[in-house]
């Protein structure tokens, strides 16, 4: 008796998408499925695909930072609506469904739920800005004190402050800028959905 075991072909892709680029990510994942690569797992900037038959599959994402006991009900709710749960990472839930003529292309059919999702995401970004905003003046103050005066006689301490604090400050300023930009982009998305409600 011969036993045939088929090997499943996997592919990992490193790709960067920001929270306001859902449409771009959805289109990319849909194209991957049309090419026969179907999303299997999601990680930090990493997407794992499994080789299969090319299909036109719609991918959607939802952001829900909540406790584990509510997850089963949440996934069942979307499953009953025709969405297959794939994976979750950092509060983001990934769903898919085959593209059919009568199938809704959105996870939420009402704009109020979409607005709630983006408001939650915006608050997470605002809260993430907090520690950076609080620590930046402290770091900048240290750098300015060290560069202006010779208060610190210990050359090693001076070198550590300059070599550690300056790159950290630049990094935090870049991260803060990206977070603020994200907050603005998400606010624009919320305003666009509100204008759809008024029309």
C-alpha positions in Angstrom: 0.0 0.0 0.0 1.4 3.4 -1.0 0.7 6.4 1.1 0.7 9.7 -0.7 1.4 12.8 1.4 1.1 16.1 -0.3 3.4 18.8 0.8 1.8 22.2 1.4 3.8 25.0 -0.1 4.2 28.0 2.2 5.5 31.5 1.4 6.4 34.3 3.8 6.2 37.9 2.6 7.6 40.9 4.6 5.5 43.9 3.8 4.7 47.2 5.5 1.2 48.6 5.7 0.0 51.4 7.9 -3.4 51.4 9.7 -4.9 53.8 7.2 -3.9 51.7 4.2 -6.6 49.0 4.6 -7.7 49.3 1.0 -4.2 48.9 -0.3 -3.6 45.8 1.9 -7.0 44.3 0.9 -6.1 44.7 -2.8 -2.7 43.2 -2.4 -4.1 40.2 -0.5 -6.8 39.7 -3.1 -4.2 39.8 -5.9 -2.1 37.2 -4.0 -5.2 34.9 -3.8 -5.9 35.5 -7.5 -2.3 34.3 -8.0 -2.9 31.2 -5.9 -1.4 32.3 -2.6 -4.0 32.4 0.2 -3.3 34.2 3.6 -2.8 31.7 6.4 -1.1 33.6 9.3 -0.2 37.2 10.1 2.7 38.5 12.2 4.7 41.7 12.7 5.1 43.0 9.1 5.0 39.3 8.0 2.3 37.5 6.0 2.3 33.7 5.6 0.6 32.3 2.5 -0.4 28.8 1.5 -0.4 27.7 -2.2 -3.8 26.7 -3.5 -6.0 27.2 -6.5 -6.3 30.7 -7.7 -9.5 32.3 -6.4 -11.0 35.7 -6.2 -11.1 36.2 -2.4 -12.0 39.4 -0.6 -10.0 40.2 2.6 -11.2 42.5 5.3 -9.8 43.5 8.7 -11.3 44.7 11.9 -9.7 46.2 15.0 -10.9 45.1 18.4 -8.8 45.4 21.5 -10.8 43.2 23.9 -10.5 40.3 26.2 -10.3 36.7 25.1 -13.7 35.5 26.5 -15.5 37.6 23.9 -13.5 36.5 20.9 -15.5 33.3 20.1 -18.8 35.2 19.9 -17.2 37.9 17.8 -15.7 35.4 15.3 -19.0 33.5 15.1 -20.9 36.7 14.3 -18.8 37.3 11.2 -18.8 33.6 10.4 -22.6 33.6 10.3 -22.4 36.5 7.8 -20.2 34.5 5.5 -16.8 35.7 6.6 -14.1 33.1 7.4 -11.8 34.0 10.2 -8.1 33.7 9.3 -5.9 35.0 12.1 -5.4 37.9 14.5 -2.4 40.0 15.4 -2.1 43.0 17.8 -5.9 43.6 18.0 -6.4 43.2 14.2 -8.7 40.4 13.0 -8.4 39.1 9.5 -11.4 37.7 7.6 -11.9 36.5 4.0 -14.8 35.4 1.7 -15.0 34.4 -1.9 -16.1 37.2 -4.1 -19.6 36.6 -5.3 -22.1 39.0 -7.0 -24.5 39.2 -4.1 -22.0 39.2 -1.2 -21.4 42.4 0.8 -17.9 43.7 0.4 -17.8 45.1 3.9 -17.6 43.6 7.3 -20.0 46.2 8.6 -23.1 47.2 6.6 -23.7 50.3 8.8 -21.5 53.4 8.9 -21.9 53.8 12.7 -19.9 50.6 13.2 -17.2 51.6 10.8 -16.9 55.0 12.6 -16.7 53.2 16.0 -13.8 51.0 14.6 -11.8 54.0 13.4 -12.5 56.0 16.6 -11.1 53.1 18.7 -8.1 52.9 16.5 -7.5 56.6 16.6 -7.7 56.5 20.5 -5.1 53.8 20.6 -2.8 55.9 18.5 -3.4 59.0 20.7 -2.7 57.0 23.8 0.5 55.6 22.2 1.6 59.2 21.7 1.4 60.0 25.4 4.6 58.4 26.7 6.6 59.8 23.8 5.3 63.3 24.3 6.1 63.1 28.1 9.6 61.7 27.5 10.8 63.9 24.6 11.3 67.1 26.6 13.4 65.1 29.2 15.6 63.6 26.5 16.0 66.9 24.7 16.8 68.7 27.9 19.6 66.2 28.7 21.1 66.6 25.2 21.0 70.4 25.4 22.6 70.4 28.9 25.4 68.1 27.8 26.1 69.9 24.6 26.0 73.4 26.1 28.1 72.9 29.2 30.8 70.7 30.6 28.6 69.9 33.7 29.4 66.2 33.3 33.0 65.6 34.0 32.8 61.9 33.4 33.6 61.5 29.7 32.0 58.0 29.6 28.7 59.4 30.9 28.8 62.3 28.5 29.5 59.9 25.6 26.7 57.6 26.6 24.2 60.4 26.8 25.2 61.7 23.4 25.4 58.3 21.7 22.2 57.0 23.3 20.0 60.1 23.7 20.4 61.7 20.3 19.5 58.6 18.2 16.7 57.7 20.6 15.3 61.3 20.4 15.4 61.2 16.6 13.7 57.8 16.6 11.0 59.0 18.9 10.4 62.2 16.9 10.0 60.1 13.8 7.6 57.7 15.5 5.6 60.6 17.0 5.4 62.1 13.5 4.1 58.9 12.1 1.6 58.5 14.9 0.3 62.0 14.4 0.1 61.5 10.7 -1.9 58.3 11.3 -4.3 60.1 13.6 -4.9 62.7 10.9 -5.4 60.1 8.2 -7.8 58.1 10.4 -9.7 61.3 11.2 -10.1 62.0 7.5 -11.5 58.5 7.0 -14.0 59.1 9.9 -15.0 62.4 8.3 -15.4 60.7 4.9 -17.7 58.1 6.4 -19.7 60.8 8.2 -20.2 62.7 4.9 -21.5 59.4 3.3 -24.1 59.3 6.1 -25.3 62.8 5.4 -25.7 62.1 1.6 
